[in-house]
Amino acid sequence: AQSVTQLDSHVSVSEGTPVLLRCNYSSSYSPSLFWYVQHPNKGLQLLLKYTSAATLVKGINGFEAEFKKSETSFHLTKPSAHMSDAAEYFCVVILSGGYQKVTFGIGTKLQVIP
Amino acid sequence: DAGVTQSPTHLIKTRGQHVTLRCSPISGHKSVSWYQQVLGQGPQFIFQYYEKEERGRGNFPDRFSARQFPNYSSELNVNALLLGDSALYLCASSLSAGVETQYFGPGTRLLVL
């Protein structure tokens, strides 16, 4: 069985300050982990992914995430928020061993205050 | 290059009816996945197809079915519609069935009255 928990449904930051969006996962096997972003009235876009290579993963638009097996976490960070970062962010775990199972978190809505 | 396309963009049905949603993947992609996103929640995985075979299934009732065609396009069928089936249905394509980056379409918004 697998599950994803996004610890905050809403996060509010001021423009120029750091962003932290938290994600914890539960999986019986080594998972692959993703972060996707969904802007209003736009499709889901991949930010970054972890697939058992380097534990610190860099993505688009200055985002990065660190896979911590001991903490079963995959938190998303960005040093300095921009107004265009306001969107909903989803943490995703995928198990693939012949038969794939994909689990999305409930999402974290990021608000950036000017 | 065209991205993932879905049709129709919006659809209104009544309870008990049947609906068919369509998806065309990015050229060269052989895998298509379907998701249901209810308002205010994250997408829920319904199916994945690769080379016309089912390769993944989420926790959805048998009223939900899908298929993939030789040109890798796909259809999602939902029978005996319920009010709770109202949602945004997303299609995603990827190169293969493994842990690949999925590219999402804009979705079909289904309203069941």
Interface residues (C-beta under 8 A of the other chain):
Chain A: S32 Y36 K42 G43 L44 Q45 L46 K49 T51 F90 I94 S96 G98 Y99 Q100 K101 V102 T103 F104 G105 I106 G107
Chain B: G3 V4 S33 Y35 Q41 G42 P43 Q44 F45 Q48 R55 G56 R57 G58 L90 A92 A97 G98 V99 T101 Q102 Y103 F104 G105 P106 G107
